[in-house]
Amino acid sequence: MGQPTHARKPREAQDWWRDAVIYQVYVRSFADGDGDGTGDLAGVRTRLPYLAELGVDALWFTPWYVSPMKDGGYDVADYRAIDPAFGTLAEAEKLIAEAHGLGIRTIVDIVPNHVSDQHPWFRAALKGGPERDLFHFRTGRGALPPNDWRSQFGGPAWTRLPDGTWYLHLFAPEQPDLDWAHPAVRREHEDILRFWFDRGVAGVRIDSAALLAKDPRLPDFTEGRDPHPYVDRDELHDVYRSWRAIADEYGGVYVGEVWLPDTERFARYLRPDELHTAFNFSFMTCPWDAVRLRTAIDETLAEHAPVGAPATWVLCNHDVTRTVTRYGRADTGFDFATKAFGTPTDLALGTRRARAAALLSLALPGAVYVYQGEELGLPEADIPLDRVQDPMHARSGGTDPGRDGCRVPLPWAADAPHAGFGSREEPWLPQPVDWAAYAADRQSADPTSMLALYRRAIALRPVLAGGPLTWLPAPEGVLAFTRAPGVTCVVNLADTPAELPAHTELLIASGSLDTDGRLPKDTAVWLRA
């Protein structure tokens, strides 16, 4: 595998993660190296030059471990082995090393709240072994579960076994929750962290980071009662302090998936002796509205400031409706509860807004996460009902479309079978008939493409010089701010074109200016004074 001539060494500064561009790889859908219809590590390795040319600083891999794939790999059966569908541990080690040689670090995903029902611990627990103490097994209330907790995927959070006992799963029944009050659970995860740091990873993303600890009484849920019986419990912070000590040994970093409405409690996870960063969901789910976006940005920066942690910015991930589709709808926000089949979408409008949003997010202070395919402007795909695999669809009784629409295998080559994904057979999820139009090779040759925009913006990002955000006076519906002396970002969300501030150079634009040199609606620019 050749390396591009512009390959660069990773930044050696310990704080590289504070303003990094991190690319999320959903391995199953990224690239297929062996032609079996499933993305794999061999496929990722062949595309490392593409990622280096894109200019990203790190790759975050969603779980690549041994898994029955009942929840897209988030049901882990063995944390120390790569799922055979993806490759081998030796291949993962090669990938980590080859990416590093191209200047790209690796972040792996850890899912500490639960394991697969095929994990050795749970299989032993079902046989009545002492491993039962590592999970939440309880007797029911007659024919009812032990409490009224609901699964994140719909339905009760308990499953009854033939012997009459019940076990807790905040997600699918195939994902039993671990009991984090047990010291063996803590020791095992600390060993797993060391295992991957020893193999050269630069960091760890922590799935459902606020859900691990449960009230040992397992009481019924009461809206508004504090503390919550299983979200954001105080004992979690001791877990993450012990994890931070391990990361500090290796110079590693953590990013937590922390969904919390309370900004003060959110910031606790980012204290200097806990996690380094956490995902920013208020920005990701925010509608395309100038006032609400500015509020989300201000609140994000304010909640991070007291603990000195950098913000993170993301428009989409493997759980969320793709940006181009979401921004082309009447409701441009995102809420799991409102997902529905057949929502009308204007893809031209959504694409225009997504291009502007890319420049907005890349101009903000902190780290930026780019979900695979966002740089190609991929829309959400409609999956035939008989091909839907996401458990959210089944658990909702068929009302929720699920998350498969943002997980469709990527198009690499317009004229190749299956848009160059690499498969001899049809990929594990079907690609839309127009998928080839978004192919990376076609976009690479088009200077006006979404891919060209992302490459140019990421390459230009150093001109922002890591400076703070300072808002500038702007008309209603327009966002304007500086990050470095003489560099300004302007985003027009108003219904009319906006006059640009005085400048000497237009560094990059998400779309053309009008004939009078004004910024059209749903367009963004970076300017040099």
N, C-alpha and C positions, 0 to 999 in steps of 0.2 A: 504493500500500500504506500503510494507516494505521499510526500508531504508538500504542502504549498510553500512557495519560496518565502512567503511572509510569515512563516511560523515564528511564534514568539515564545519566550520563556515566561512561565507564570510570574506575576509580581511577587517578590519575596517579602514585601511588607506584611506584617502580621495582621494588619487590618484590611487586607484586600477585599474582604467580604462586605465592607461598609458601603461600597459604591459599585459592586460587581453587576454584570449582566449575566444572569444564570438561566440556562436553557433547560426546560423540563423535558425529559425523554420518557415517554410511555413505550417501553421496549416492544411490547406486543404489536404496536402499530407504527413503529418508526421505519424499519427497513428489514427485509427478509433475506438473510444471507444463504440459507440452505434450500429455499424454494418450497417449503412445506405449508405456506400460507400464514405463518406466524412470524412476526418480527423477532429478531434475536440479536445476540451480542456481535455475531459475525457481521450482520447487517449494519449495526452501529459503527463498527470499526471501519467499514468501507466508506462511511459517510463522515468520518472525522475531519477530512480536509474541508468539506462543506461547512462544518460547524466552525472550524478555524477561520474560514473566509468570512463567515457571518460575524465573527469577532467576539464571541461570547467568552466569558472568563471561567465559567464552570458549567458542568452538566449535573442536573439533579435527576437521578434515576428512580422512578417509581418501583415498587418491590420487584426484584428479579429472582427471588428465592423460590425454593421448592414449594409449590402450592397447588391445590385442586382447582384453583381459579373460580371459586364460587363468588368471589367479589374482586375480580380483576387483579388478583395477586395480593390483595390486602388480607387474605386468609393464609397466613404463613405456617407451613409445616416444618421447615428447617431453615434457620437463619444463617447457617454456615455452609449452605450449598446452593448453587444456582439451579433453577428449574431446568430440567433437560430440554424443554421446549426452547429455552433461550441460549443454552450452551453449557459451559463448565466453569468451575471456580478458576481454573488456570486461564481460561479465556477472559474472565472478568479481570484477573490480575494484569493480563496483557493490555486490555482495554484501558485500565486505569493508567498504566505506564505510557501507552501510546498517546493518550489524550494529554498527559502531562508534558510529553515531548513536544506537543503542539501548543503548549501554553494554556491548557485547559484543565482545571481541577475537577474532581469527582465528588459528588454528594450522594450518599445512599439514603434510602428510606427505611425507617424503623417503625414498627406498628406495635407499641407496647401495651395497648389496652387489651388486646385479645390475640389469640392464635387460631389456627385452623382446627377443626374438629378431627383432623388427621394428624395433628401434632402428637408426638409420643407421650407427652404428659397427659393430654386429654384422653387418648386411647387407653392409657393405664388407669386413669380416673374412672372411666366407664366400667372397668373390670373390678372396681372397688378398692383399688390400691391407695396408698397414702397420698398420691398425687391429687386426690380429691380436694385436699386442703389448699391447693394452688388455684382453685377456681371458686365460684360461688354456687355451691349446691345447697338447696334448701328444700324443706317439705312445703307443700302448698297449703292453701286455706280451703280444705275440702277439695272440690274439683277446680278451684281457682288457683292462679299462680301465687307465689309468696307476697307479691305486692303489685301495684298498678303501673309500674314503669313501662314505657313504650319504646320499641325499637326505633332507631334512627331511620330504618327502612320501612317503617309501618308495622302495625300489629304489636302483640305483646313482646316484651323483652325477655321472656322466659319460654323454655321448651321442656315439656314433661317427658321423662324417660319411662321405659316399661316397668321399672321398679317403683314408680310413683313419685320419685324425687324430680326436682326441677333444677335447671341450670340457667344462669344469667347470660344474656348476649345483647349488648346495646345495639348490635348491628344484625347480621343474618344469623340464623340458628347454627350455621356452620362456622361461626366465629365466637366461641365461648370466651367470656371475659376472664382475665386473670385477676387473682386477688393480690393486690399490691401491698397488703398488710403482711404478706408472708415474706420473710427474708430471702428465701430461695428464688423468688421471682425477681427481686432486686439484684441478687448476685448474678443470675443468669443474664440479665440485660446488660449489666456492667461488663460481663465477659464478652457479650456480643459486640458491644461498642469497641472494646479493645481488639477483637478479632478483625474488624474492618479497618480500624485505624492502622493496625499492623500491616494491612495490605495496601496502604497508601492513600486511602480516601482522605479528602480534605475536610469533610463535614458530614453531618447527619441531619436529615429532615425528620421531625417527630410527628407522626400521624396522631390526630385526635388527642393532642397533648394535654388538654384540660380534663380528660375523662377518666384517668387511671384510677384515682382513689374513690372509694365508695364509703358511705356511712355504714359502719359494721352492723347497725340495726336493720338496714335495708327497709326503711320506712316508706309508706306511700308518698308519692310526690304531691306537694302542695304548692300551687303557684304563688311565687313571691316569698316563700319561706327561705330564710338565710340561716345557716348555709344550705346550699343545694345538696341533695343526697348523693349526687355523682358528678357534678360539674364544678370545676374550679375549687376544690377543697384545699384547705391550707396545708395539709400534710404532703401535697404534691411538691411543694417547694423544697422540701428536704431531699426528695428524689432527684430533682434537677440540680441541686447543689452538689450532690455526690457525682452526678454525671459531668458537671462542669470541671470538677477536679481531674477527671479522666481526659477530657478534651484539652485541658491546659497542658497536660503531659505531652501531648502530641502536636500541639499547635492547631488543633481542630476547632471547628465551629458547629453550632447548632442553629437550626431554624425550626421553630415550633408552629404547628397548625393550631392556633388558639382562637376559637370563635367566642368572643366575650363582648357584651354590650357595655360593660363597666370599664371605662378607660383606665381608671386608677388600678383596678385589679388586673387588667391586661398588662400594665406596665410592670407589675411585680415579677412577671416571668422574665423580664429583661434586665433585672438588676445585675450588677457586675459579676456576681458569683453564680448566676443561673444561665439562661439561654442567651445567645448572642443576638438573635433576631427572631421575629415572628411574622407570619403572614398578615397582610393588611386586607381584611375582607370588606371593610367599609368602602374603600375605594373601588374594589373589584365589583361590588354589587351596586354601586351608585349609578343612578340614571344619567343619561347624557344631558345634563342641565348645569349651567354655569354656576349658579348659586350653590347647588348641592355638591358639585365637585369641589368648589373652593372650600366649602365647609368640611368635606371629607379630608382634604389635604391639610387644612389648618388643624383639625382635631388630631389627625395622625401625627403630625409633627409635634404638636403640643404634648401628646401622651408619651412620646418617646423621649422628649427633652429632659425630663427630670432624672432619667436613668442613663442618659448619654448613649442610648442605643440608636442605630440607624433605622429609618423606616424602610419598608419594602413595598414595592408597587407591582401589581399584577392585574392584567385585564381578563385573564381566563386561565383555567386549568382543566385537568382531566375529569372534573366533576361538574363543570359549569358550561352552560350554553355558549358556543363560540361567539366572539366579539362581533364579527361581521353580521351574524344573524341577530343577536340581541339588540344591537344598535339600529337595526333596520325595522324594529317593531314599534308599535305604539307605546308599549311599556318597555323602556330601555334599561330598567333595573334588572336585578336577578333575585329570585326567591324560589327555593325548592318547592314551596307550597303552591306556586302559581304556574308551574310547568304544565303544559298541555299540548296535545296533538293539534295540528292544523292551525297554529298561530300565524296569521298573515305577516309576511316579511318582505321588505323592500331591500334586496341585497345591494343595489347600487347605492342607496342611501347609507346602509350599514357599512359598506366598504369605505365610503368617503369619511364617515365618522371614525371608523377603526383606524384609518391612516392618520387622522388628526390625533386620536387618542394615543397612538404609538409615539408620536413626537412629544405629546404631553407627558406620558409616563417616563420616557427616557430622559426628559429634562428635569425631573424632580430629584431632590436630594435623597440619596439612599441607594439601595439595591433594587434592581428590576429583574423580575422573573418573566420569561417568555415561554409559553407553552408551545410545544412542537406544532408546526403548521400555522401558527399565528402569523409568522413571517411570510407565509404564502397567501394569507388572506382567506384561509379555508372557511367556508360556512358550516353551520351545523347540518349534518346529513340526516335524511329521513331513513330510518332502518325498517325494513319490512317486519311486520309483527312476528312472523315465524323465525326471524333471525335475531331478535332482541335477546341479549344475554344478561343484561344488568339486573340484579335482584331487586333493585328499586321498582322496576316495572311490575314484576310478579307480586311483590309484597304490597303494592298499591291496588291490587285487583285489576291491573291493566290500565289505570287512568294516568299514571305517570309515564312519560315516554322513556324515562331512564337516561343514562348518561352515555350510552353507546354512540350517540350522534356526534359527540366531540372526540371519539376515540377511533374513528375510521382510519385505516392505514393510509399513510402519506403518499401523494403522487410525486414521483421523482423524474420520470421521463415520459413525455407526452405520447410518444409513438411506440412505447414498449407495452407488452401485455400487463394488465392490471396497473397501468400508469407507472410502471417501473418500480413498483413496491418490491419486486424480486421473486414473486411466487410463480411456480409452475401451475398450481391450482388456484382457485379463487381464494382470496384472503379470508381470514377468520370472520371479519365483518365485511359486507359488500360495499364497494365503492360506488358512488353515484355515477350516472352515465357521463356527466360532464366533468369528471374529476381530472381528466388529462389537461383541461384548460388551465388548471392551477399548478401544473407540474413545475418543479424547481428548474429543470433545464430550460424550459420556455421562458420562465421569469428571469433567469440569469442573463438572457439575451435582450431583455427589455428594460431600458433605463427608467421607465415609468412604473415598473411593477412594484408590488408590495415588498417583494424580496429586496429589490434595489433600494427601496426606502429604508428598510431595516438595516441593511448593510451600511448605508451611508450615515444613518443616524448613530449607530453604534460606533462607527469609526470617528465621528465628530464629537462624541460625548466628552472626551477629555477637555474640549474648549470650555466646558462648564466649570472646570477647575475645582470641583468639589466644594464650591461656595454655598452659603446659605441661600434660602429662597427669600426674595424681597418682592412683595407685590407692588405693581405700578398702577397708577390711575388708569382706568379703562372704561369705555362705555358699557352700559348694561348688556349682559350676555357675552362679554369678552373677558377672557382671562389673560393677564399679562404679568410677567414676573422676570426678574433677573436671578441668575445663579452665580455669575462672575462679573466683575466690572466690564461693561461693554458688551455683554451677551444677554439677549432677551428672548424669551419664548412668548409667543402670542397665539391664542387659540380663540377662534370666533365661533360661538354657539348662538349668536343672535340671528335674527331673520334677515338682516341687511348687511351688506359688505362693510368692513371696518377699515378705517384709515390706519396705516402702519406708523409706528413711531419713527422718528428720524433714525437713519441707519446708513452705514457705508457698504454693507454687504448682506445679501440674503444667503445665509449658510445652507438652509434646507427648507423645503416646503412640502407639505403633504399633498398639495394640489396647486394648480395654476392660479396666479393672481388675476383679477379682472383687468379689463382694458385700461382702467384708470389707476392700476397699481394697488388696488385695495384688496383686502383679505376676504374672500367669499365666506359664506356660511359653511360651517362644518369643515374648516380648514385651519391648519396650524403652520407656523413658521418659527425658525430660529434666526435671529438677526444679530449682526455685529454693528455696534454703534459707530 
